[in-house]
Amino acid sequence: MERAPAPAESPPVVLQAPPPPARGPVYWPSEKTPRRTGHRPAGAEEGAVGVSGTWDGSATGVMRLPSGRLVRGRGLRRPLPEGPVPGYALHLLGRRPLPVEWEARWLRWPDFRLPTDRSEARRAFEEVWERSARERVEVACGGGRGRTGTALACLAVLDGVPAGQAVAYVRRHYRPGAVETPWQRRYVLRFGAGLR
């Protein structure tokens, strides 16, 4: 019995990842979401993470508080905007977010709800307000409207806007429709009452 000749070895198949999209990665708290590491948006130099300096007041999502402080709000399900990255971010999510390349704090806050720990939320907002005077600070939730708008309204209260006018201020200076639920609006009023 004759043996059949061994088949010729075929060259190995090399799989290449598709090129990354033109805009930044999407940061979302799902382990299934692919992330690119080492990415920096256009205009962000190596080592620029955490540098001092604030936002350009005309940049997307940036809200100017009455004191002149600038804070960027955004939705984490959207690509990272072009330009400089934050020096510090407050992520308002129901579950732990994926790590980012800059300093970030997670505040447990389920979608369409309120922060699970109100005193921790107050401390987080005070830290964002303090840091916004000297660095690029970002407040972000999944969509960038309800939780982010509520947090921005609380920052406006810390900055001197009366609590009863803070939601309207955020809707005028950040995004119409921000602060989505009645209980989020009440939270802002109660937050302001806690400052007295």
C-alpha atoms as an extended CHARMM CRD file, in Angstrom:
* protein
*
       196  EXT
         1         1  MET       CA              0.0000000000        0.0000000000        0.0000000000  PROA      1               0.0000000000
         2         2  GLU       CA              1.3370000000        3.3460000000       -1.0580000000  PROA      2               0.0000000000
         3         3  ARG       CA              1.1100000000        6.3590000000        1.1530000000  PROA      3               0.0000000000
         4         4  ALA       CA             -0.3870000000        9.5150000000       -0.1940000000  PROA      4               0.0000000000
         5         5  PRO       CA              2.0380000000       12.4140000000       -0.3150000000  PROA      5               0.0000000000
         6         6  ALA       CA              1.7360000000       14.8700000000        2.5520000000  PROA      6               0.0000000000
         7         7  PRO       CA             -0.1610000000       18.0020000000        1.5940000000  PROA      7               0.0000000000
         8         8  ALA       CA              1.9560000000       21.0990000000        1.1390000000  PROA      8               0.0000000000
         9         9  GLU       CA              1.8030000000       23.4000000000        4.0930000000  PROA      9               0.0000000000
        10        10  SER       CA             -0.1730000000       26.5080000000        3.3890000000  PROA      10              0.0000000000
        11        11  PRO       CA              1.1310000000       29.8450000000        4.6340000000  PROA      11              0.0000000000
        12        12  PRO       CA             -0.3310000000       30.9830000000        7.9590000000  PROA      12              0.0000000000
        13        13  VAL       CA             -3.3130000000       33.2990000000        7.7900000000  PROA      13              0.0000000000
        14        14  VAL       CA             -2.5620000000       36.6960000000        9.2820000000  PROA      14              0.0000000000
        15        15  LEU       CA             -5.5640000000       38.5880000000       10.5450000000  PROA      15              0.0000000000
        16        16  GLN       CA             -5.2540000000       42.3270000000       10.7050000000  PROA      16              0.0000000000
        17        17  ALA       CA             -7.4780000000       44.5660000000       12.7290000000  PROA      17              0.0000000000
        18        18  PRO       CA             -9.3650000000       47.2070000000       10.7640000000  PROA      18              0.0000000000
        19        19  PRO       CA             -7.9700000000       50.7230000000       11.0570000000  PROA      19              0.0000000000
        20        20  PRO       CA             -9.3470000000       52.6890000000       14.0030000000  PROA      20              0.0000000000
        21        21  PRO       CA            -12.1470000000       55.1760000000       13.3450000000  PROA      21              0.0000000000
        22        22  ALA       CA            -11.1950000000       58.7820000000       12.7500000000  PROA      22              0.0000000000
        23        23  ARG       CA            -12.6940000000       59.9360000000       16.0560000000  PROA      23              0.0000000000
        24        24  GLY       CA            -11.8850000000       58.8230000000       19.5880000000  PROA      24              0.0000000000
        25        25  PRO       CA            -12.9960000000       55.6390000000       21.2940000000  PROA      25              0.0000000000
        26        26  VAL       CA            -16.3180000000       55.1270000000       23.0000000000  PROA      26              0.0000000000
        27        27  TYR       CA            -16.0080000000       54.5890000000       26.7380000000  PROA      27              0.0000000000
        28        28  TRP       CA            -18.9150000000       52.5660000000       28.0300000000  PROA      28              0.0000000000
        29        29  PRO       CA            -19.0600000000       50.3050000000       31.0850000000  PROA      29              0.0000000000
        30        30  SER       CA            -19.3870000000       47.0440000000       29.2110000000  PROA      30              0.0000000000
        31        31  GLU       CA            -16.6180000000       44.5000000000       29.1410000000  PROA      31              0.0000000000
        32        32  LYS       CA            -17.8220000000       43.5240000000       25.6480000000  PROA      32              0.0000000000
        33        33  THR       CA            -17.1010000000       46.9710000000       24.2290000000  PROA      33              0.0000000000
        34        34  PRO       CA            -13.7180000000       47.0090000000       22.4540000000  PROA      34              0.0000000000
        35        35  ARG       CA            -11.3880000000       49.8120000000       23.3800000000  PROA      35              0.0000000000
        36        36  ARG       CA             -8.3050000000       51.1110000000       21.7230000000  PROA      36              0.0000000000
        37        37  THR       CA             -5.4380000000       51.8060000000       24.0700000000  PROA      37              0.0000000000
        38        38  GLY       CA             -2.8770000000       54.4950000000       23.6240000000  PROA      38              0.0000000000
        39        39  HSD       CA             -5.2360000000       56.6590000000       21.5390000000  PROA      39              0.0000000000
        40        40  ARG       CA             -5.0400000000       60.3980000000       21.8800000000  PROA      40              0.0000000000
        41        41  PRO       CA             -7.4230000000       62.7150000000       20.0550000000  PROA      41              0.0000000000
        42        42  ALA       CA             -6.0330000000       65.1940000000       17.5470000000  PROA      42              0.0000000000
        43        43  GLY       CA             -4.3430000000       68.0770000000       19.3050000000  PROA      43              0.0000000000
        44        44  ALA       CA             -3.5500000000       66.1080000000       22.4670000000  PROA      44              0.0000000000
        45        45  GLU       CA              0.1740000000       65.6950000000       22.8610000000  PROA      45              0.0000000000
        46        46  GLU       CA              1.8990000000       62.7940000000       24.5930000000  PROA      46              0.0000000000
        47        47  GLY       CA              1.9280000000       63.5010000000       28.3180000000  PROA      47              0.0000000000
        48        48  ALA       CA             -0.9540000000       65.9880000000       28.0120000000  PROA      48              0.0000000000
        49        49  VAL       CA             -3.2160000000       63.9860000000       30.3010000000  PROA      49              0.0000000000
        50        50  GLY       CA             -3.8090000000       65.8400000000       33.5360000000  PROA      50              0.0000000000
        51        51  VAL       CA             -2.0850000000       69.0330000000       32.4440000000  PROA      51              0.0000000000
        52        52  SER       CA             -3.3920000000       72.2520000000       33.8590000000  PROA      52              0.0000000000
        53        53  GLY       CA             -5.5380000000       74.5620000000       31.7920000000  PROA      53              0.0000000000
        54        54  THR       CA             -9.2400000000       74.7200000000       31.1890000000  PROA      54              0.0000000000
        55        55  TRP       CA            -11.4920000000       74.1260000000       28.2040000000  PROA      55              0.0000000000
        56        56  ASP       CA            -12.0880000000       76.3330000000       25.2000000000  PROA      56              0.0000000000
        57        57  GLY       CA            -15.4460000000       77.9180000000       26.0610000000  PROA      57              0.0000000000
        58        58  SER       CA            -16.7650000000       77.3380000000       22.5310000000  PROA      58              0.0000000000
        59        59  ALA       CA            -15.9320000000       73.6030000000       22.4650000000  PROA      59              0.0000000000
        60        60  THR       CA            -18.7160000000       71.0180000000       22.2020000000  PROA      60              0.0000000000
        61        61  GLY       CA            -20.4190000000       70.2880000000       25.5170000000  PROA      61              0.0000000000
        62        62  VAL       CA            -18.5510000000       72.9370000000       27.5010000000  PROA      62              0.0000000000
        63        63  MET       CA            -20.7050000000       74.9290000000       29.9020000000  PROA      63              0.0000000000
        64        64  ARG       CA            -19.5580000000       78.2130000000       31.4220000000  PROA      64              0.0000000000
        65        65  LEU       CA            -20.6250000000       78.7410000000       35.0240000000  PROA      65              0.0000000000
        66        66  PRO       CA            -21.3780000000       82.2990000000       36.2270000000  PROA      66              0.0000000000
        67        67  SER       CA            -17.9300000000       82.5030000000       37.8790000000  PROA      67              0.0000000000
        68        68  GLY       CA            -16.2750000000       81.7760000000       34.5270000000  PROA      68              0.0000000000
        69        69  ARG       CA            -15.3640000000       78.1880000000       35.3720000000  PROA      69              0.0000000000
        70        70  LEU       CA            -15.7170000000       75.8150000000       32.4040000000  PROA      70              0.0000000000
        71        71  VAL       CA            -16.9550000000       72.2250000000       32.7270000000  PROA      71              0.0000000000
        72        72  ARG       CA            -17.5390000000       69.7970000000       29.8760000000  PROA      72              0.0000000000
        73        73  GLY       CA            -20.5230000000       67.4800000000       29.9210000000  PROA      73              0.0000000000
        74        74  ARG       CA            -20.7460000000       64.5090000000       27.5910000000  PROA      74              0.0000000000
        75        75  GLY       CA            -22.2690000000       61.1250000000       26.9160000000  PROA      75              0.0000000000
        76        76  LEU       CA            -19.8980000000       58.1930000000       27.2530000000  PROA      76              0.0000000000
        77        77  ARG       CA            -21.7100000000       56.2570000000       24.5340000000  PROA      77              0.0000000000
        78        78  ARG       CA            -20.4770000000       58.8310000000       22.0240000000  PROA      78              0.0000000000
        79        79  PRO       CA            -16.9290000000       59.1360000000       20.6840000000  PROA      79              0.0000000000
        80        80  LEU       CA            -14.4920000000       61.2470000000       22.6120000000  PROA      80              0.0000000000
        81        81  PRO       CA            -14.5920000000       64.7630000000       21.1270000000  PROA      81              0.0000000000
        82        82  GLU       CA            -11.6130000000       66.0700000000       19.1850000000  PROA      82              0.0000000000
        83        83  GLY       CA             -9.1930000000       68.2740000000       21.0630000000  PROA      83              0.0000000000
        84        84  PRO       CA             -7.6630000000       68.1070000000       24.5110000000  PROA      84              0.0000000000
        85        85  VAL       CA             -8.5940000000       65.3630000000       26.9300000000  PROA      85              0.0000000000
        86        86  PRO       CA             -9.8440000000       66.0410000000       30.4620000000  PROA      86              0.0000000000
        87        87  GLY       CA             -7.4690000000       66.2850000000       33.3660000000  PROA      87              0.0000000000
        88        88  TYR       CA            -10.2040000000       64.8810000000       35.5840000000  PROA      88              0.0000000000
        89        89  ALA       CA            -13.5810000000       63.2520000000       34.9520000000  PROA      89              0.0000000000
        90        90  LEU       CA            -16.5880000000       62.3570000000       37.0670000000  PROA      90              0.0000000000
        91        91  HSD       CA            -18.4300000000       59.3460000000       35.6040000000  PROA      91              0.0000000000
        92        92  LEU       CA            -22.0710000000       59.0050000000       36.6400000000  PROA      92              0.0000000000
        93        93  LEU       CA            -22.9550000000       55.3970000000       35.9000000000  PROA      93              0.0000000000
        94        94  GLY       CA            -24.8490000000       52.4860000000       37.4240000000  PROA      94              0.0000000000
        95        95  ARG       CA            -21.8250000000       50.2180000000       37.1440000000  PROA      95              0.0000000000
        96        96  ARG       CA            -18.0710000000       50.6780000000       37.1890000000  PROA      96              0.0000000000
        97        97  PRO       CA            -16.8110000000       52.2910000000       33.9570000000  PROA      97              0.0000000000
        98        98  LEU       CA            -13.8500000000       51.1570000000       31.9350000000  PROA      98              0.0000000000
        99        99  PRO       CA            -10.6020000000       52.8900000000       32.8580000000  PROA      99              0.0000000000
       100       100  VAL       CA             -9.5830000000       56.0060000000       30.9770000000  PROA      100             0.0000000000
       101       101  GLU       CA             -6.1690000000       57.5820000000       30.4080000000  PROA      101             0.0000000000
       102       102  TRP       CA             -6.8330000000       60.4830000000       32.7920000000  PROA      102             0.0000000000
       103       103  GLU       CA             -7.8150000000       60.7260000000       36.4180000000  PROA      103             0.0000000000
       104       104  ALA       CA            -11.4630000000       59.7940000000       36.9120000000  PROA      104             0.0000000000
       105       105  ARG       CA            -13.8850000000       59.2020000000       39.7390000000  PROA      105             0.0000000000
       106       106  TRP       CA            -16.9240000000       56.9370000000       39.5610000000  PROA      106             0.0000000000
       107       107  LEU       CA            -20.1610000000       57.9130000000       41.2630000000  PROA      107             0.0000000000
       108       108  ARG       CA            -22.7300000000       55.1200000000       41.2680000000  PROA      108             0.0000000000
       109       109  TRP       CA            -25.8060000000       56.6040000000       39.6480000000  PROA      109             0.0000000000
       110       110  PRO       CA            -28.2150000000       54.3300000000       37.7310000000  PROA      110             0.0000000000
       111       111  ASP       CA            -29.7790000000       55.6700000000       34.5210000000  PROA      111             0.0000000000
       112       112  PHE       CA            -32.9060000000       57.8270000000       35.0380000000  PROA      112             0.0000000000
       113       113  ARG       CA            -32.3810000000       57.6560000000       38.8300000000  PROA      113             0.0000000000
       114       114  LEU       CA            -30.5150000000       59.5490000000       41.5110000000  PROA      114             0.0000000000
       115       115  PRO       CA            -27.0640000000       58.9860000000       43.0220000000  PROA      115             0.0000000000
       116       116  THR       CA            -27.0670000000       56.0020000000       45.3700000000  PROA      116             0.0000000000
       117       117  ASP       CA            -25.0460000000       57.9210000000       47.9790000000  PROA      117             0.0000000000
       118       118  ARG       CA            -26.1420000000       61.5650000000       48.2670000000  PROA      118             0.0000000000
       119       119  SER       CA            -23.3200000000       62.6700000000       50.5600000000  PROA      119             0.0000000000
       120       120  GLU       CA            -20.7260000000       61.0870000000       48.2380000000  PROA      120             0.0000000000
       121       121  ALA       CA            -22.3890000000       62.9030000000       45.3300000000  PROA      121             0.0000000000
       122       122  ARG       CA            -22.1120000000       66.2400000000       47.1410000000  PROA      122             0.0000000000
       123       123  ARG       CA            -18.4040000000       65.6360000000       47.8060000000  PROA      123             0.0000000000
       124       124  ALA       CA            -17.8590000000       64.6480000000       44.1560000000  PROA      124             0.0000000000
       125       125  PHE       CA            -19.6340000000       67.7890000000       42.8830000000  PROA      125             0.0000000000
       126       126  GLU       CA            -17.6260000000       69.9910000000       45.2380000000  PROA      126             0.0000000000
       127       127  GLU       CA            -14.4000000000       68.4070000000       43.9770000000  PROA      127             0.0000000000
       128       128  VAL       CA            -15.4270000000       68.9710000000       40.3420000000  PROA      128             0.0000000000
       129       129  TRP       CA            -16.3150000000       72.5860000000       41.1090000000  PROA      129             0.0000000000
       130       130  GLU       CA            -12.9830000000       73.2080000000       42.8820000000  PROA      130             0.0000000000
       131       131  ARG       CA            -10.8950000000       71.5540000000       40.1720000000  PROA      131             0.0000000000
       132       132  SER       CA            -12.7180000000       73.2950000000       37.3150000000  PROA      132             0.0000000000
       133       133  ALA       CA            -11.0380000000       76.5710000000       38.3200000000  PROA      133             0.0000000000
       134       134  ARG       CA             -7.6230000000       75.2460000000       37.2450000000  PROA      134             0.0000000000
       135       135  GLU       CA             -7.9940000000       72.1990000000       34.9740000000  PROA      135             0.0000000000
       136       136  ARG       CA            -10.1280000000       70.5470000000       32.3000000000  PROA      136             0.0000000000
       137       137  VAL       CA            -12.9280000000       68.7460000000       34.1140000000  PROA      137             0.0000000000
       138       138  GLU       CA            -15.5560000000       66.5560000000       32.5040000000  PROA      138             0.0000000000
       139       139  VAL       CA            -18.8620000000       65.2400000000       33.8890000000  PROA      139             0.0000000000
       140       140  ALA       CA            -20.2270000000       62.3000000000       31.9370000000  PROA      140             0.0000000000
       141       141  CYS       CA            -22.9870000000       59.6860000000       31.9900000000  PROA      141             0.0000000000
       142       142  GLY       CA            -24.1990000000       57.3090000000       29.2970000000  PROA      142             0.0000000000
       143       143  GLY       CA            -26.1490000000       59.7710000000       27.1710000000  PROA      143             0.0000000000
       144       144  GLY       CA            -24.9580000000       63.1170000000       28.5390000000  PROA      144             0.0000000000
       145       145  ARG       CA            -28.4300000000       64.4610000000       29.3810000000  PROA      145             0.0000000000
       146       146  GLY       CA            -30.1450000000       63.3070000000       32.5700000000  PROA      146             0.0000000000
       147       147  ARG       CA            -27.4410000000       62.4710000000       35.0990000000  PROA      147             0.0000000000
       148       148  THR       CA            -24.8880000000       64.8060000000       33.5150000000  PROA      148             0.0000000000
       149       149  GLY       CA            -27.4260000000       67.6400000000       33.3560000000  PROA      149             0.0000000000
       150       150  THR       CA            -28.4050000000       67.0570000000       36.9850000000  PROA      150             0.0000000000
       151       151  ALA       CA            -24.7680000000       67.1410000000       38.0970000000  PROA      151             0.0000000000
       152       152  LEU       CA            -24.1390000000       70.3030000000       36.0530000000  PROA      152             0.0000000000
       153       153  ALA       CA            -27.1840000000       71.9190000000       37.6620000000  PROA      153             0.0000000000
       154       154  CYS       CA            -25.7350000000       71.0880000000       41.0940000000  PROA      154             0.0000000000
       155       155  LEU       CA            -22.4360000000       72.6610000000       39.9960000000  PROA      155             0.0000000000
       156       156  ALA       CA            -24.3620000000       75.7650000000       38.9450000000  PROA      156             0.0000000000
       157       157  VAL       CA            -25.9200000000       75.8800000000       42.4310000000  PROA      157             0.0000000000
       158       158  LEU       CA            -22.4450000000       75.6120000000       43.9870000000  PROA      158             0.0000000000
       159       159  ASP       CA            -21.4010000000       78.4810000000       41.7070000000  PROA      159             0.0000000000
       160       160  GLY       CA            -24.2120000000       80.7330000000       42.9570000000  PROA      160             0.0000000000
       161       161  VAL       CA            -27.1730000000       80.0400000000       40.6550000000  PROA      161             0.0000000000
       162       162  PRO       CA            -30.3720000000       79.7740000000       42.7530000000  PROA      162             0.0000000000
       163       163  ALA       CA            -31.4990000000       76.1240000000       42.9200000000  PROA      163             0.0000000000
       164       164  GLY       CA            -34.8950000000       77.0170000000       41.4180000000  PROA      164             0.0000000000
       165       165  GLN       CA            -33.1480000000       78.4220000000       38.3110000000  PROA      165             0.0000000000
       166       166  ALA       CA            -30.3130000000       75.8850000000       37.9660000000  PROA      166             0.0000000000
       167       167  VAL       CA            -32.1230000000       73.4550000000       35.6310000000  PROA      167             0.0000000000
       168       168  ALA       CA            -33.1050000000       76.2930000000       33.2840000000  PROA      168             0.0000000000
       169       169  TYR       CA            -29.5080000000       77.5670000000       33.4050000000  PROA      169             0.0000000000
       170       170  VAL       CA            -28.1450000000       74.1700000000       32.3420000000  PROA      170             0.0000000000
       171       171  ARG       CA            -30.7350000000       73.8030000000       29.5900000000  PROA      171             0.0000000000
       172       172  ARG       CA            -29.8160000000       77.2390000000       28.2530000000  PROA      172             0.0000000000
       173       173  HSD       CA            -26.0170000000       76.9470000000       28.5570000000  PROA      173             0.0000000000
       174       174  TYR       CA            -25.3660000000       73.2090000000       28.1250000000  PROA      174             0.0000000000
       175       175  ARG       CA            -28.1370000000       71.2650000000       26.4250000000  PROA      175             0.0000000000
       176       176  PRO       CA            -31.9130000000       71.6230000000       26.0010000000  PROA      176             0.0000000000
       177       177  GLY       CA            -33.6740000000       68.7040000000       27.6570000000  PROA      177             0.0000000000
       178       178  ALA       CA            -30.9170000000       68.1970000000       30.2250000000  PROA      178             0.0000000000
       179       179  VAL       CA            -32.1590000000       66.9590000000       33.6160000000  PROA      179             0.0000000000
       180       180  GLU       CA            -34.7000000000       64.4610000000       32.3150000000  PROA      180             0.0000000000
       181       181  THR       CA            -36.9120000000       63.3660000000       35.2040000000  PROA      181             0.0000000000
       182       182  PRO       CA            -39.0370000000       65.1080000000       37.8410000000  PROA      182             0.0000000000
       183       183  TRP       CA            -37.0200000000       63.4690000000       40.6300000000  PROA      183             0.0000000000
       184       184  GLN       CA            -33.7760000000       64.7600000000       39.1030000000  PROA      184             0.0000000000
       185       185  ARG       CA            -35.2470000000       68.2900000000       39.1320000000  PROA      185             0.0000000000
       186       186  ARG       CA            -36.3120000000       67.8470000000       42.7700000000  PROA      186             0.0000000000
       187       187  TYR       CA            -32.8110000000       66.5750000000       43.5950000000  PROA      187             0.0000000000
       188       188  VAL       CA            -31.3350000000       69.8530000000       42.3440000000  PROA      188             0.0000000000
       189       189  LEU       CA            -33.7810000000       71.8460000000       44.5070000000  PROA      189             0.0000000000
       190       190  ARG       CA            -32.9190000000       69.7560000000       47.5710000000  PROA      190             0.0000000000
       191       191  PHE       CA            -29.2200000000       70.0270000000       46.7810000000  PROA      191             0.0000000000
       192       192  GLY       CA            -29.5810000000       73.8070000000       46.8870000000  PROA      192             0.0000000000
       193       193  ALA       CA            -31.5320000000       73.6530000000       50.1540000000  PROA      193             0.0000000000
       194       194  GLY       CA            -28.6460000000       71.6840000000       51.6780000000  PROA      194             0.0000000000
       195       195  LEU       CA            -26.2790000000       74.6180000000       51.1050000000  PROA      195             0.0000000000
       196       196  ARG       CA            -28.1560000000       76.9280000000       53.4690000000  PROA      196             0.0000000000
